[in-house]
Amino acid sequence: MKEKTVQERLTRAASDLDASRLLLNGGFLDQATSRAYYAAFYAAEAALLRLGETRSSHSGLIAAFGALVVKKGGFEPNSHPCCASFLTCEMTPITSYWGR
């Protein structure tokens, strides 16, 4: 299996973020949320890879991002709860928050 690189993860994050914007502009809110989630996930994965770290689960990645990136000063500390919150809500359709 090909080893993931930091640049591949960042490229994937940018692509998913672009897709999220297009989907949102097209009115596809649930799908836009999913792509935005994966953009954040791949960016966090790139940060860990840069440190020589990997995790095999989403929850492991979120915990490691907090411990190894945020707590060590590589990310704005006040932003991590927001990121963790976003990363853990991936399976809840955004329209459920708007009563649709």
N, C-alpha and C positions, 0 to 999 in steps of 0.2 A: 504494500500500500504506500502511496506517495505521501511523504511527510508534508504537513501543512506549514506554510511560511507566514510570517507576519504580513508581508505585502499581499499575499493571496487573501488573507482574512480581511484586511483593510479594503481591498478591492471589492470583495463580496459585500462588506458592510455598506460601502458607497452605492453599490448597485441596488441593494435592497432598500436603502433609503430613497434612492431615485424612484424605484418602483412604488414605494409607499406614497410618495408625493403624487404620482400619477393616479394611483388608485383612489387616494383621498379626493383629488380634484374631480375624479369621475363618479364620486358618490359611493364608492365601495369601502365603507368605513371598517368593517370587520377585516377585510383583506389588507387594508392599509395598516391597521394595527398589527397584524401578523408580520408584515414585512418590516415595520418599524422595530418590532421586538427583535427580529433576527438581525437587523442592522446593529442594534445595541449589543446583541449577543456576540456577533462576529468581531465587533470593535473591542469588547472586553476580552475575548479570546486572543486577539492580536496583542493586547497589552500583556497578558500572561505569557504568551509565547515569547515576547520580547525579553521577559525575565527568565526564560528557560523552563517555564511551568506549563503544564497541561492538566485538564480535568476531563473526565469522561461523562459527567452529567451536568445538566443545567444548574442544579442546586449547588453542585461542587464548584462550578465556575463562578457563580454569584458570591459564594462564601470566600473563595480564593481571591477574587477581585477586591473584595472589601479588606481582606487581611493583608494581601501582598501589594496592592496598588494604592488603595485609599489610605490605609493606616501608615504606610511608609512615605506618604507625601507626594505620590505621583498623580493625584487626582484631588480636586476640590472636595474636602471632607463633607461639606454640607450637601453635596450632590449625590453621594452614594445612596442615602435612603431613597431618593427619588429614582435612581437607577435600579436599585434592588426591587423597589415597588413595581416599577415598570416591567422588569424582567419576570417577576412572579405573576403578573396578571395576564400573561400571554394567552391563556386558554379561555378567558372571559371575554365574550364579544363586546366590543365597545358600545354597540347599540343597546346593550342591556343597561348601561348607565343612563341612557337617554329615554328609556321607556318604550323602546321600539320592539 
